[in-house]
Amino acid sequence: MTDINSMTGRNWEVDHELVDVALMLKKYRNLQYDADFEENIKDYNFYKARADYYQELVDKGQEFDPQF
């Protein structure tokens, strides 16, 4: 079980299968930009698709995405 004192802001971990949509969007956008800078088209397309998916969830107002 996670120590409640270690849970600060959006930087906390728990033992369930819910993913923070805002964190994942930021993660995949940054990876997308890195792949673009490195001219790695395959990774760029993958990260862009994942970031677009999480962007759609953010636009719908969904904060968490269940991963079962």
N, C-alpha and C positions, 0 to 999 in steps of 0.2 A: 504494500500500500504506500502511496505517496505521502511524504511528510507535508502537512498543511503549511508549515512555515516556509517551504521551498516554492510555494505556488505564488508567483508574483506576476502581475499583468498577464500578457499572453505567453509568457515563457514558462509554462508549467507542463508537466507530463502526468498522465493518468493511465490506468490499466484498461481503459475501454477502447472501443474502435470508432471513436469520433475524431474527425480531423478538423482543425480550425481552418476555415475557408480563407480568411484574410492572410494567415501565415503561408498557406500553400500557394496562394496567388502571388504573393511577394517572392517566395522561393522560386517558383517556376518562371516568373518574369525576369528575375535576375539571371537565372540559368539560360533563358532565351537570349538575353542581351549578351551574355558571355559567349554563347555559341555563335551568335551573329558576328561579334567582334573577331572571333577566331576563324570565321568563315567555314564553320562546320554545319553544313546545310541539313544533314540528317538529324543531328541533335537539335538544331534550331527548330525544325518542323515539329519534332516531338514535344519540346518544351513549350512551343507556341500553342499547340493543341491543348496541352494540359492547362496552361495559363488561361486560355480562352474558356475552357470548361469551368474553372474556378471563378472567372470573371462573370460568367452567366449566373452562377450561384450568388455571387455578391450582389449583382443587379436585381436578383429576385428577393434579396433580403435574408438569404439563408446564411447563418453563422457557422454551422457545423455540417459536415458531410459524413454520414455513417459509412464505415468500411467493414463490410461483413464478409 
